[in-house]
Amino acid sequence: MLISELKNYQKSRWLKDFPKMSIYSLRIDQLEQYLVSIGEKSFRANQIFDWLYKKRVSAFNEMNNIPKKLQDKLSEEFEITTLNTLIKQESKDGTIKFLFELQDKYTIESVLMRNKYGNSLCVTTQVGCRIGCTFCASTLGGLKRNLESGEIVTQVLKVQQELDKTGERISSIVIMGIGEPFENYDEMMDFIRIVNSDKSFNIGARHITVSTSGIVPKIYDFANENIQINFAISLHAPTNELRSKIMPVNRAYNIDKLIEALKYYQNKTRRRITFEYGLMGLVNDQREHAEKLVEIIKDLNCHVNLIPINYVPERNYIRTSKKDIFAFEKILKNNNVNVTIRRTQGDDIDAACGQLRAKERAEEVKGGIPDASSIFV
Ligand code: SAH
């Protein structure tokens, strides 16, 4: 990032009241470019990343192999930001939900899931969401703002610092917290490149998953990124009529356009994709839905993840019965579709899929974009 670009970026940010950019928003190549543009050696970027991500300092003057003059310059332009942990809540199954406060007092949630095969962190990409899925809690207050990449990176940093206490490590990341990542595409991609770097958390691309509600134009961009990360699509219904009812985004990007974009993605990347299908009692969980689902995905190399819908008090959906879940699964299996049923984690602390909601304490301070069933007409 050249110094001129840095200035432009500062001007266009959401966090206008905070003039210094978070140093965690910089990819290592951007930091190198910045350093060169101010007459410094690019190798300093490695040293700075080491201080930030390995030694985890909280001030530039602790970076003692960096000349004082450069320390001062960095602290003029950047800030070593952090998140304020307001709540840390642990579930019976070991899942931990964090409520973090941002610089402008908005709050976001991140969820750490502990599995036999490692620790997986679910990160948030927006304060609220404007997509309006009718079963999801994150969209109830509309969208307040996008997160900057550094604000997504610091979720990983804060949780990793917690895990340091027990010698554990975050081994995978799912970009499935509050928000629609493909509506905050550039910051999301920067986040991925930062945590993927062996100079920071070194989370392998195959250990990162991003999920979208189906923002079709961005699927094409994503296909062209040349990165090996896992890709999930929230489908939830097999016909346009039903999907438009439960996911208003389908009115803008319908199933046909979605499947076409996914075929492009698959041709380009050769990677298997995952469809998330939340089973909602008597809404989308009948035999005819399973059969139709088989039909629409048949040309894709994919995997279907059935999610028993989680309870959201403001929403009317009920969970499909166990018997019906297995019946649905069986139809897919009989048609040679790869299918798994997702185990629910953290539902006793409202940390399961779709239960996250930004506690919008800064609501009065700034307006937001309302829940947007009306955006997608
Ligand atoms: N906006 C992105 C990522 C965040 S949601 C997306 O839509 O994919 C992560 C997953 O949780 C999505 O598949 C979403 O549809 C699902 N989800 C939302 N509310 C849910 C609920 N109440 N129960 C189960 N899954 C839910």
Boltz pocket constraint, residues with backbone or C-beta under 6 A from the ligand:
constraints:
  - pocket:
      binder: B
      contacts: [[A, 133], [A, 135], [A, 136], [A, 137], [A, 175], [A, 176], [A, 177], [A, 178], [A, 179], [A, 180], [A, 181], [A, 211], [A, 212], [A, 213], [A, 232], [A, 233], [A, 234], [A, 276], [A, 278], [A, 307], [A, 308], [A, 309], [A, 310], [A, 311], [A, 312], [A, 353], [A, 354], [A, 355]]
      max_distance: 6.0
